[in-house]
Amino acid sequence: MSSIEQRAAGARELHRTIDFLGLRAHATTVGLIQLCEELLKVGILDKAALERIKDAIRMELTLSQARRSNQTLFDETLRRRLDAIFPNCGEPADPVGSIDTLEEALDLEDKG
């Protein structure tokens, strides 16, 4: 089994566990973002670690949306939005955008 396949298998198992525990909540997400911000401030978390955290979240969300027709567009939109909500490492963040913009992008995927 390749490294990518092992990561995907681990991500699927983590997905099932998180779903079982019911941790898909706004409070959990806000807590994670705050924790990342605090760890960045004191120098415990670096840019590479933050990117790995965002990649893990992106992989989880991508797994749950695997039926989308335009997975590439979904993945790119998701990456931009994660970059916008997580603390940055000295680089200006792009604005998140409106929920309407996200819904339009998702509608385009369903039609594409």
N, C-alpha and C positions, 0 to 999 in steps of 0.2 A: 504494500500500500504506500503510495507516494505521500510526501509531506502535505500536499494540498488536500488529498483525500482524507488523511488523518485529521487535519484541521476541520474539514467539512463534517466528518463523522463526529468529532468532538463538539462542533457547533450544533449539530442536530440533537445530540444528547443534552447539551446545555439548554437548548430551546425547549425540549420536553420537560426538563426539570423546572425551568423558570415558569413555564405555562402551568405546570402542576402546582407550584407554590403560589401562583397568582401575583407575581411581581411586575406585571405589566401595568404599572400605575404611574400617574404623573408625579406623585410624591417621590417615588423611587428615582425617577429620571432627574428631577430637580436636585435630589440629594447627591446623585452621582456627579452632576455638573458642578455643584458646590464643592464636593470633595476634590474633584480635579483642579478646580480653581485654587483651593487651599494648598494642595500639594505642589502646584506650580509656583505659588508665592514663596514657599519655603525651600524650593529647589529640590524636592524629593522626586518630582515628576518632571521629565524633560519632554521636548517636542516629539521625539520618536515614540516614547511611551504613550503620549496622548494620541498620536496617530494610530497606534495599535489598539487602543481602547475604542476609538471611533470606527476602526475597521471591524472590530468584533461586533459592534452594534450594527454596522451596515450589513455584515454577513447575516446576522440574526434576522434583520428586517427583510433582507433579500430572500432568505429561505421562506419566510412567511408569505412572500408575494411572488413565489416562483411561477405562478400561472400567468403573469403579465405577458402581453405580447411583445412589448418593447422593453425588455429587461435592461438594456444599455441606458436608455433615457431615464428609466426609474432609478438606476444605480447612480448616474451622474447627478440627478436632482437630489437624491438622498445624501450623497457626499457633500454637495454644496450646503444643504440645510444643516447637516451635522457640524460642518465647519463654522456655520454662522451661530449656532447655539452654544457650542463649547467654548471655553476660554481660549484665547489665542496666545501664541508665544511671541509677542511683540509685533505681530503682523496685523494690519487692520483686517477686520472680518467683513465679508460681504453681508449686506442686509438679508434677512431671512426671506422677506417678501410676504405677500398676503396669502391667506388661505385660498383665495380665489385663483391665484396663479398656480398653486399646487394642484387644485382640483382640475384646472384646465389642462395641466400637464398629464394628469392621470387619465382624463377623458381622452386626450390624444393617444395615449398608449392603448386604451381599450379599443379605439377605432383603427389604430395602426396595425 
